[in-house]
Amino acid sequence: MIATIAYFVLVNKKENQTPSLPNRNEIRYPTIDESQLNDDLSSAVGIDYRNLRKCLAVKDFESANKETKSLFEKISSIDLDLMDPDPQNRKIPRIPCTDICTIDRLWVKYSEGRFGFSVQFMIWSDIYLRLYNEKKEFNRREKIESSEDELEFSANFDAMYKFYNIIGWNDSVNRIYQESAPEGHLPSLFWHHPFHYRTMVGVFHRLMSCRK
């Protein structure tokens, strides 16, 4: 659907041999003149976003994902290598709005609307709201008493696996760093784990509150 910058991939042409996946070291990304790029790279805490922009501009999504992880940890003080990155949910509300919006804006622009936290949020929120309404209607119809907290928890938990499936996060390891990846597939900062899922949803809400 999107073909702005082509990848140069070596293809094995030997007869009766299955073509191998491209070796990252054999991929050549085009050079760019950064002086021609016009982006708001604002940071409230002195972060330089030029390298992230460069990676995204040439469609080097693997490097962009690694850079995003590093930048996110700097602006949030959250260690994404921990099993439970923000157990008390104290750090997410302190993420600077300027910076989380800059990261998201760059991903959305250079993926032409396919990737970014806000893209992931739209996919997740559609799933969550549908499940929430279905469960609420079921409880009403069947006269089942349930608190709002219980209803939200149930819908949120069920939404996790549906969300992972739709964006192609079937495990914590394999990712597709190409434009052909499912919509919302990148950036991929969080593990396939309930604690990381909770942190991710918190980041979504933080971004949305910043955009109001």
Secondary structure, 3 states (H helix, E strand, C coil): CCCCCCCCCCCCCCCCCCCCCCCHHHCCCCCCCHHHCCCCCCCCCCCCCHHHHHHHHCCCHHHHHHHHHHHHHHHHCCCCCCCCCCCCCCCHHHCCHHHHHHHHHHHHHHCCCCCCHHHHHHHHHHHHHHHHHHHHHHHHHCCCCCCHHHHHHHHHHHHHHHHHHHHCCCCCCCCCCCCCCCCCCCCCCCCCCHHHHHHHHHHHHHHHHHCC
